[in-house]
Structures are given as structure tokens and as C-alpha cells.
Amino acid sequence: MIVVTTPTGQIGREVLARLLDAGNGATPVRVIVRDPARLAPRIRERVEVVQGSHADPAVLKEACAGADRIFWLVPPTPGADSVEGHFRAFTEPLCEVIGGHQGVERVVAVSTLGRGVARNAGPISASLAMDEAIAATGVHYRALCPPSLMENLLRQTASIRAEGVWSEALERDRVVRTCAIRDVAATAARLLLDDSWTGYADVPLVGPDDLTPEGMARVVSEVLDRPVRVRQITVAEQKARLTGFGATQAWAQGVADMMDAQNTQGFYGAAQPSTPDTAPTSFRQWCEEVLKPAV
């Protein structure tokens, strides 16, 4: 039995679809979801459903009963009072379930690049602390480690469509490695369907591109066949935007810390080698297949 968290989120939805397509019913799948109505009918009829949040110890315990594998993702929650506290609130119940010997043998989780490098980096630091806590239980563990997700650009489709511009707090001339969600999902599904791996390991997912934000804008311009540019904003401006959209001061500060760390510590930068086996999708391909239809 495989348990899937965040089955209606961007990554979890794709992981679930791939598991169902690849498993052909041979491996049962159970999902934890706050609102089962958000599951597509064709998905709903093929999975077991436990309603609630995977931060709820009782819900998680129920979902993991009889399961030996789990796909784990801590959902970003801009309304959280603390970035570190938010990650702990999800991770501690999982560690308790694993330690309670319910049968969970393997965990595949979405984490991040930056281990051993990132410092005071908001959600990135919290993700890396999550890995350490889960690995300390002794469960077989794979931490999926993408850099910046290409899908982050979808948040700015309205600005790209109306003004031919997107705003970026990353330095325009610094290489930033990227990864497509499809590649994260494919790697997660493959690992969840494989019961041969053991121990703990990071799994980097670094796309093939060597692009700065300005280089990404050139690719977007070529794919959309119209000028698109990057508007440089400060980290402080980005923080103000987040609070303006309803994020707590703590969450906005965490994101600001993350952007500062990326600009100064470079753990998503050119020094990271690409990993074609786990992240083959190029930024141009993603723009053609995902961004262009959205814009």
C-alpha cells in the first residue's frame, strides 16, 4: 500500500496519476486529502481516501495503517505563523508513525538542493531539517532535491500576458538551475513502485539548462514570439508583495531569507551539475508545452 499526501497539489496530483497509470491496480493507493471533492472522479474511484490533514496525528496514523510506502510533501502555507514550526507540525507526526512500527518502510519526500550549503534560508532550511528528522527514524528514505521549479513562473502568467514582464528577486545575471514538476513526479513514482532500495540518499533533480533569469526571458520571448523581460525587484519588495497577498510576516520573512540565501550562497546556481536521468525536461520544452498554453 502506498500513501500519497497532497494528492490535489501540483506535485502530488502528478505523482498520484503516474502511480495509478504505472501500477495498473497491482499496488493499492491511499490518499490523504482535506476535501475529497477536489479529486477527479476517475481518480476517486481508484484510490482509498482518508479525509483530513497529514499534520493531524490521528489522520496520519489511520492513513498509514497497513501501508509500507508514503509520498511526503509539506504543503507551503503562507498563513503559517512560523516556517520552521509549520514544517515541524507535519514532520513530527510522521516520525511518530514510523517510530510506532506501523509498517511504513520507505518514504519518498520532496525536499531541496542546498544540503551542507544553505544557511538561514527559510523554507529551504526547514526542508533540510525535515530530512534529518525523518532519516533519524531509520526508515528507508529518499529526499527529492530539485532547485527552483519551472512552474513558479506560472504565478506570473497574468503579468506576462498583459505587460510582457515578470518580476524576479533573484539576480538577473546569476545562473539559476531549474526543474519541471513532471520530472519530480516521475522520479517519485518510480521510487515508490520500487521496493529494492534501502538506506538514505538525496536524489538531485537538476534540469539541463544553464540560464540566468535574463536568459530565461529570452527563451520565453522566443517561444511566445513576443518580447518578454524580467523586472528586477528587491527582496524587500517581494516580501511586501507577499504580505499584501495575505501571507504572514513570518512566512514572508522566510521567503525573503530564502531569496537572500539563493543570491548570496548560490546553492541553486551554476555549480550544480545537471542530472539528465532524473530531470530531462529543458526550460524551452517546458515553456512550449506548459507556459505557452497558460499564457
N, C-alpha and C positions, 0 to 999 in steps of 0.2 A: 504493500500500500504506500502510495506517495501522497504527501500532504502539500498543497500549494497555497501559499499565502498571497495576498494582494492579487487575486485572480481577475479583478476588473481594472487593474492598473496597467500602465503602458507595458511594462516588462512582464508582470505576472500573467497578463492576458495572452501574450505570445508564448510564454513558457507552457501554459496550460494547453493551448491549441496544438503545439508541437508534441507534447506528451500524448495527447489523445490521438493525433494522427499517426504517430510512430508506434504507439503501444497496441493499437487495434483491440483494445479491451483486455489484453493479456495482463496488464498491471492496473489494478483499480486505483482511482484517483479520488481524493477527498479535498475539498476546498474550504477555507475559512473566509467568510465574506460577511460584511456588515449588512448589506442589502442584497439578498438573493435575486431580487427582481432585476438587478443590473446584469445578471448573467444572461447571455443569449440563450434562447430556448434550446437550440441544438447542443449547446454546452451543458445546460442544466440537466438534461435527460441522461447525460453520460457520466455524471460525477455524483459523489456523495457531498452533501452540503452541511457544514456546521456554521450556524449563524453567530456572528459576533466579531470581536476584535482579537487578533492574536497577541495583544498585550494583556488580555484577560486570562489569568492562570487557569481558571475553570474551563474556559472555551478551548484554550490550547491543549489542556490535558485531555479533554473529550476528543478533540480532532486527532491527537497523536495516538490514541488507543489502538493498538494493532497495526500501527504504521511503522515502517522501518526507514523511510526516507522523507526528507522535507526540503522544499524550496523556501528559502527565508529571505525576506526583504523588509526592512524597516521603512515604512512609508514616510516621505517628507511631510511635515505638518507645520506650516507657517504659524499656526496658532499656539504652538507649544511654548511653555514658559521657560524651557531650557533645552538646548540642543543635546547636551550630554545626558540630562535627565530623561529626555524623550527616548534616546537610544537604550538607556538602561531599563526603562519601563517595559520595553519589548524584549530585550535580551535576557533579563533575569528570569522571567517565567520559562523561557526556552531552556535555559541552563538547568532549572529545577526539574523540568520534564525529562531531560536527558539523564540527569543525575538520579531520577526516580526509577530508572531502569524499566521504562515503559516499552522499550523495544526499538527506539529510534537509533539507528546505527550510522546513518550518513546524513549530513547537512550540506546543502549547496546554497550559498548565500551571495547576495550582491554586495560587494564592498567597493574598494577603490585602489588605484595606484597610490603610492606615497609611503609605503611601509619603510620605516627607518630613516625617512627624509622629512616627511610632513610634520610640522610643529605648529601648535596653536592655530589649527586650520579648520575650526568649526565642525561641520558635518563630516569632513574627511577624517579628522582626528577621532571623532566619535565612532565612525565606521571601523577604523583600525582597532579601537578599543573593544568594539563588539567582537571582532575576530579573535582577539586574545582571550576574551571571556568564554566564547564558545569552544575554542580549541582546548582550553584548560579542562574541559569536562572529559576529554579523552575520546570524544566522538570522532569518527572519520569525517574530515571537513575539507571542503574546497571553497576558498574565497575567490569569487569572480572579481577581477580588478580592472575595470575599464577606466580610462581617463574621462574627459568631457564627452558627454553623449551628444551625438548629432541632433537628436530630437529636441534638445534645448532650444534650438533655433525656431522650432515651431511656435514657441511662445510669442514670437515677434512677427508672425505672418501678416498681421494687420498693418504694421508699420512698413514692412517690405512692400506690401501690395499698394498702400496709399502713397508712401513717400520714397520708396526705393532706398530704404535705410534701415539698419538695425543698430541698437545701442549695445556697447560692449565695454565692460570694465577691465577686461584683460588687455594687456599692452598690444597695440596693433601690429607691432613688428616682431613679436616674440612667437616662435612656433608653439602651437598648442596641439597635442595629439588628441584624436577623437575616435569614437567607436559608435557604431549603429546598434540600436536596441535589438535588431534582428539577430545580430551576432552574439549578444549577451544571452538571448533566449535560446538560440541554437546550442550554445555550449552548455547552458544549464540543463536543457532537456537531455542532451547526450550523457552528461554525468549522472543525472537522476535515473536513467534507464540502464546504467552500467553498475553492476554490483561487485566489480572486481577491484576497484581502487580502495586503498586504505591510507590511514595517516592523515596528516595535514599538509596542505600546499596552497600557495597562491596561484591563480590562473590569470596571467595578464591578458587583456583583450585590447590590443593597440592597433588601430587601423593603419592602412598603408601610406597615408598622406603625411607630408612634411610641410604643413601650411601654417602661415600666420593668419590672424583674423582678416587682414587685408587680402591675403591670398585666397582665403575662403570667399570673400566678397567678389573677387574676380571670377571664381568658379560659378557662384550664384548668378552673376551678371551674364555669363556665357550661357548657362542653362536656361535662364528666363528670357534671354535675348533682350535685355534692357539694363540700364545702369543700376547697380546696387552698391552702396558703400557702407562702411562702418562708421558710426558716430562714437567717438571715444567719450566715455563718461568716467567720472571718478568713482572710487569705491564708496565714498560718502554719498554720492548722488544715487548710486544703486541701492544703498541702504535706505535712503529716504523714499525711493520708489517702492520698496518692499513694504515699509510701514504704511505708506499711502494706500497700498492694496490690501491692508489689513493684517500684515504679519506683526507678530510681537516684536518688541525691541530686542529681546534675547535672540529670536530666530534671525532677524535682520542682521544683528551683530555677528552671529555665527556665519552667515553667508558672506558678510564683509570680511571676516577673518579668513575665510576660505579663499576669496579672491585675492586678498593681500598675499596670502601664502603662495598661491599659484604664481603671482607676478614676481615674488622675491625668491622663492625656493625652487621653482622650476620642475616640480615632480611630474607635471603633465607635458613637459617640454621635449625638445629635440633629442635629448639624451636617452629617451625611452625608445628602445628598438621596437619596430612593428612586429606583430605576431600573426602572420598570414593564416596559420592553421585555425586560430580562434577568432580572428577579426578580419575577414577578407574584404568587407564592403568598403569601397572608396567613397570619399565625400562627394565626388561628382556623381557616382551611381546613385547615392542616397538622394542627392538633390533632384535628379531626373525622376526617380521613382516615388519619392515621398514629398519633398518640399514643393516641387513644381505643381503637382495636383492640389496641394493645400493652398497655394497662393493664387 
